[in-house]
Amino acid sequence: ISDFEVYPNPADNQVTIDYPNLNPTSGVVVKLLNALGQEVVSSALTTSRMQLDLSGITSGGMYYLMVVDPELGTKRSKKIVLQR
């Protein structure tokens, strides 16, 4: 089972995502969801460490960062706080 790390938390304009067991061809996607479960940002994860730009999000508060790995059939999420 692959897990991931996200930092810093709380975050400002970007977060770094570490997904050490990534298979770059597996179609892993990172999604940022608001408290209502609505997708705010989505990006393909193609390297085991990536930075996700959050500067376009105007509202601070609690969000969920979800990593979806179709190859493993997993969805993992972590809470993050955006400061605005």
Disulfide bonds with the S-S distance in Angstrom:
none
